[in-house]
């Protein structure tokens, strides 16, 4: 922190810092910032729109793959949705099958597991029944 503060103090111009651990910032460190911008997690409607945009549009999909369902299923960040959507598309392409809820459930499961915490199928909410399914719907 002291090295970063020294670099900020000596820099001539704007400095942009990002973190997803704001609550861990030292208050004395945070006081040095003139502007702090919060980017809250997307709500279910925003997550639905993210799933719509981030699932590859030309990838074959099962008809039951509903972005509104996905948006309501798990409270993910935009970056996590991007990662899960891309991973689900790779899983589908690798299996030679249309993109389905099983692919998405596995991709979301792996995305949630990146932080190293122990997961339970309940962390997937309504996607949990599709985690180990080969069946699309």
Residue pairs with C-beta under 8 A, 6 or more apart in sequence:
1 26
1 29
5 29
5 32
8 15
8 32
17 33
19 25
22 30
22 36
22 38
30 36
41 75
41 76
41 77
42 50
42 77
42 78
42 81
44 71
44 72
45 71
46 71
46 78
47 70
47 71
47 72
47 75
47 76
47 81
48 67
48 68
48 70
48 71
48 72
49 67
49 71
50 71
50 78
50 81
50 82
51 67
51 70
51 71
51 81
51 85
52 67
54 81
54 82
54 85
54 86
55 61
55 65
55 67
55 85
55 88
55 89
55 99
56 85
56 86
56 89
56 99
59 89
59 92
59 93
59 98
59 99
60 92
60 98
60 99
61 98
61 99
61 100
62 98
62 99
62 100
62 101
62 136
62 137
63 137
64 100
64 101
64 136
64 137
65 99
65 100
65 101
65 104
69 126
70 104
70 127
72 126
73 108
73 124
73 125
73 126
73 127
74 108
74 112
74 123
74 124
74 125
74 127
76 84
76 108
76 111
80 111
80 112
83 107
83 111
84 104
84 107
84 108
84 110
84 111
85 104
85 107
87 107
87 110
87 111
88 99
88 103
88 104
88 106
88 107
88 108
89 99
89 103
91 103
91 106
91 107
92 98
92 99
92 100
92 103
95 103
97 103
97 136
98 136
100 130
100 136
100 137
101 127
101 130
101 133
101 136
101 137
102 130
102 131
102 132
102 133
102 134
102 135
102 136
104 127
104 130
105 124
105 127
105 128
105 130
105 131
105 133
106 131
108 124
108 127
109 119
109 123
109 124
109 131
112 119
112 123
112 124
113 119
121 128
121 131
122 128
124 131
